[in-house]
Amino acid sequence: MNDKLVQKEEALKARLQNIQEMEAAILKGEKAIKEKEKAKKQVLLRLSPSLWNELAAWAEDDFRSINGQIEYLLADCVKKRKNKEK
């Protein structure tokens, strides 16, 4: 009976070690993502009120922020341009 308890304890310790290693990996990944996000460049962009309203409505439809929508649209245009050049 005592041997079974020891085996269970060892198994639990091994599982705990695995969980701690996974948690450390997740935290490391989150840190890398935060550092990458900080690397984004900022741009001052002036838009007409009508264009702003159109982008705001479009962003809301796509469940994005206005900034996210603008970034998505620019990335899509760059991607399409690269595909045309090939």
Rosetta silent file (secondary structure, phi, psi, omega in degrees, C-alpha in Angstrom):
SEQUENCE: MNDKLVQKEEALKARLQNIQEMEAAILKGEKAIKEKEKAKKQVLLRLSPSLWNELAAWAEDDFRSINGQIEYLLADCVKKRKNKEK
SCORE:     score description
SCORE:     0.000 S_00000001
   1 L     0.000  -40.445 -179.907    0.000    0.000    0.000 S_00000001
   2 H   -65.756  -37.283  178.783    2.817    2.374    0.835 S_00000001
   3 H   -62.984  -38.747  179.100    4.518    1.673   -2.506 S_00000001
   4 H   -64.767  -40.264  178.267    1.378    2.690   -4.389 S_00000001
   5 H   -64.488  -41.003  178.826    1.253    5.984   -2.527 S_00000001
   6 H   -63.341  -43.378  179.157    4.904    6.636   -3.302 S_00000001
   7 H   -63.198  -42.937  178.432    4.298    5.855   -6.980 S_00000001
   8 H   -63.577  -40.936  178.558    1.269    8.170   -7.079 S_00000001
   9 H   -63.139  -42.415  178.498    3.251   10.908   -5.378 S_00000001
  10 H   -64.494  -40.975  178.490    6.073   10.547   -7.899 S_00000001
  11 H   -63.638  -41.891  178.877    3.589   10.616  -10.781 S_00000001
  12 H   -66.062  -39.370  177.277    1.988   13.761   -9.378 S_00000001
  13 H   -63.294  -39.988  178.433    5.376   15.412   -8.930 S_00000001
  14 H   -65.027  -41.638  178.532    6.242   14.583  -12.558 S_00000001
  15 H   -65.124  -40.498  177.969    2.927   16.052  -13.752 S_00000001
  16 H   -62.625  -41.294  178.301    3.502   19.151  -11.650 S_00000001
  17 H   -61.490  -43.500  178.483    6.965   19.528  -13.166 S_00000001
  18 H   -62.416  -42.451  179.727    5.468   19.258  -16.683 S_00000001
  19 H   -64.033  -42.144  178.993    2.834   21.860  -15.843 S_00000001
  20 H   -64.195  -38.235  177.723    5.470   24.220  -14.459 S_00000001
  21 H   -66.409  -41.045  177.897    7.565   23.786  -17.614 S_00000001
  22 H   -64.720  -41.313  178.762    4.535   24.480  -19.826 S_00000001
  23 H   -61.934  -41.942  178.310    3.679   27.551  -17.754 S_00000001
  24 H   -62.967  -40.430  178.582    7.239   28.831  -18.126 S_00000001
  25 H   -65.123  -40.910  178.598    7.067   28.301  -21.893 S_00000001
  26 H   -63.750  -45.336  179.437    3.754   30.170  -22.093 S_00000001
  27 H   -62.625  -38.383  178.038    5.123   33.081  -20.071 S_00000001
  28 H   -64.507  -42.638  178.101    8.191   33.203  -22.298 S_00000001
  29 H   -63.681  -41.830  178.232    5.958   33.256  -25.391 S_00000001
  30 H   -62.887  -39.490  178.849    3.787   36.015  -23.929 S_00000001
  31 H   -63.686  -41.665  179.217    6.878   38.065  -23.169 S_00000001
  32 H   -63.997  -39.388  179.052    8.103   37.639  -26.759 S_00000001
  33 H   -64.637  -43.969  179.332    4.706   38.743  -28.087 S_00000001
  34 H   -61.816  -41.148  178.829    4.712   41.839  -25.868 S_00000001
  35 H   -65.255  -38.589  179.034    8.195   42.756  -27.036 S_00000001
  36 H   -65.804  -40.621  179.479    7.148   42.294  -30.656 S_00000001
  37 H   -63.604  -36.410  178.888    4.091   44.490  -30.121 S_00000001
  38 H   -65.391  -23.862 -176.655    6.275   47.236  -28.687 S_00000001
  39 L   -77.207   -6.820  179.927    8.290   47.154  -31.904 S_00000001
  40 L   -63.752  144.355  178.586    5.342   48.442  -33.960 S_00000001
  41 L   -87.831  147.271  177.412    5.840   51.821  -35.581 S_00000001
  42 L  -102.660  142.150 -179.677    3.478   54.674  -34.939 S_00000001
  43 L  -134.413  132.996  173.999    2.094   56.831  -37.744 S_00000001
  44 L   -85.373  123.539 -176.387    0.093   60.016  -37.518 S_00000001
  45 L  -128.369  123.404  177.555   -2.746   59.724  -40.027 S_00000001
  46 L  -100.559  128.628 -178.978   -5.224   62.467  -40.820 S_00000001
  47 L  -127.318  150.757  174.183   -8.555   61.326  -42.275 S_00000001
  48 L   -69.042  153.187  179.265  -11.670   63.148  -43.357 S_00000001
  49 H   -58.127  -36.934 -178.911  -14.628   62.676  -41.010 S_00000001
  50 H   -68.095  -40.930  177.681  -16.581   60.792  -43.688 S_00000001
  51 H   -66.116  -41.339  177.608  -13.726   58.342  -44.310 S_00000001
  52 H   -57.456  -45.950 -179.792  -13.271   57.914  -40.556 S_00000001
  53 H   -62.895  -41.468  178.012  -16.982   57.082  -40.186 S_00000001
  54 H   -62.817  -45.051  179.353  -16.837   54.564  -43.041 S_00000001
  55 H   -65.127  -38.615  179.249  -13.770   52.880  -41.544 S_00000001
  56 H   -62.859  -43.908  179.154  -15.359   52.862  -38.085 S_00000001
  57 H   -65.580  -42.865  179.366  -18.484   51.155  -39.397 S_00000001
  58 H   -63.236  -44.318  179.646  -16.439   48.638  -41.389 S_00000001
  59 H   -61.531  -41.472  178.947  -14.217   47.918  -38.384 S_00000001
  60 H   -62.884  -41.246  177.816  -17.285   47.345  -36.216 S_00000001
  61 H   -61.252  -35.101 -178.217  -18.684   44.906  -38.797 S_00000001
  62 L   -94.173    7.325 -179.963  -15.387   42.991  -38.738 S_00000001
  63 L    56.547   44.226  177.140  -15.092   43.153  -34.916 S_00000001
  64 L  -125.131  161.943  169.715  -11.877   45.154  -35.098 S_00000001
  65 L   -75.639  165.739  177.289  -10.718   48.472  -33.722 S_00000001
  66 H   -62.421  -43.521  177.958  -10.346   51.260  -36.269 S_00000001
  67 H   -59.931  -44.696  178.345   -6.577   51.002  -35.925 S_00000001
  68 H   -62.092  -38.290  179.467   -6.783   47.233  -36.422 S_00000001
  69 H   -66.574  -43.860  179.121   -8.969   47.692  -39.490 S_00000001
  70 H   -62.830  -43.738  178.995   -6.573   50.187  -41.059 S_00000001
  71 H   -62.918  -41.687  178.334   -3.626   47.877  -40.358 S_00000001
  72 H   -61.340  -46.417 -177.968   -5.547   44.918  -41.839 S_00000001
  73 H   -64.725  -42.043  178.478   -6.450   46.862  -44.984 S_00000001
  74 H   -64.595  -43.554  178.874   -2.902   48.114  -45.501 S_00000001
  75 H   -62.187  -39.361  178.836   -1.454   44.622  -45.002 S_00000001
  76 H   -64.803  -42.629  178.570   -3.985   43.229  -47.493 S_00000001
  77 H   -63.822  -42.260  178.572   -3.076   45.866  -50.088 S_00000001
  78 H   -63.325  -42.071  178.901    0.639   45.183  -49.678 S_00000001
  79 H   -61.292  -45.844  179.314   -0.001   41.439  -50.036 S_00000001
  80 H   -63.626  -39.321  179.250   -2.029   41.965  -53.225 S_00000001
  81 H   -63.715  -43.242  178.777    0.644   44.253  -54.652 S_00000001
  82 H   -62.341  -38.666  179.347    3.348   41.657  -54.001 S_00000001
  83 H   -67.700  -33.458  176.975    1.240   39.000  -55.722 S_00000001
  84 H   -66.132  -36.086 -176.647    0.814   41.249  -58.788 S_00000001
  85 H   -70.427  -18.549 -176.933    4.571   41.710  -59.101 S_00000001
  86 L   -77.348    0.000    0.000    5.174   37.964  -59.400 S_00000001
